[in-house]
C-alpha cells in the first residue's frame, strides 16, 4: 500500500497538478490584474489576463484537479 501511495503522489507531483483552490486563486488574481490593466489604459494586457483567468477557472473544474484534491485529502487527512 505504501508503494502505491508513493507512486500516486510522485506522479501527481511530476504531472504538475495543482489543487482547485490554487487555480481558483490564480483566476481571481488574473481578474484583478485585468481590471488594473483596464484602469491604466492597457486593454490588450487586460484581455490576456482575462483569458488566463478563464483558463485557470476551467482547469480548476477539470476532472484531474478534482481527483488530485480527493487523493491529496485521503493521503494527508486534511
N, C-alpha and C positions, 0 to 999 in steps of 0.2 A: 504493500500500500504506500509506503514511504517513497519508493522509486516512482510510482505513478504520480504522486503529488509533486515530486521534484521535476519530473518531465513536463507536467502541465504548467507549473509555474515558469520553468525555463522557456518553454515555447511561447508563453504569453509575453514574457519579458523581451525575448528576441523579436517577437512579432510587433512590438511597439504599441501594444494595445493600451488605450487609456480608458479610464473609467468614465461613465456617462456624466458624472458630476464635474470632472475636469473639463470635458468637452463642452458642457453647458456653460461653464465659467468662461472658457475661451470665447464662446459665441457671444456672451454678454459683453466681454471686453472688446470684441470686434465691432459690435454695435455702437458702443460708447466712442470708440475711435472714429467710426464712420460719422457720427454726429459732430465730433470735434472737427474733422476734416471739412465737413459741410460748412460749419460755422466760420472757418477761416478761408473759405472760398476755394477749396480743393475738391471739386466734385468727382474727379477720376479716382483719387485716393479713397474717397468715401465709398465709391462704388466697389472698389477692390475689398474694402473692409466688410461691406455688406455681403459680398459674395462669400468671403471667408466665414462670416457668421452663419450663413445658410449652410455651408459645407459642414461646419462643426456641429451645428444643430442636427443635421441629417445623420452624421456619424454617431451622435450621442443616442440616437434612437435605433441604431443598427443592431441586428441580432448578435453579432460578435461582441459588441460592447456590453450588452445585457448579460450575455454568457460570462464575460470577464467579471462583471460585478458579482454575479452569483457565485462563481468559482472563488473569487477573492474573499467573499464573505464566509464561504464554507471553510476555506483554508485558514483564515485569520480569526474567525469567530466574531468579526465585527459586523 
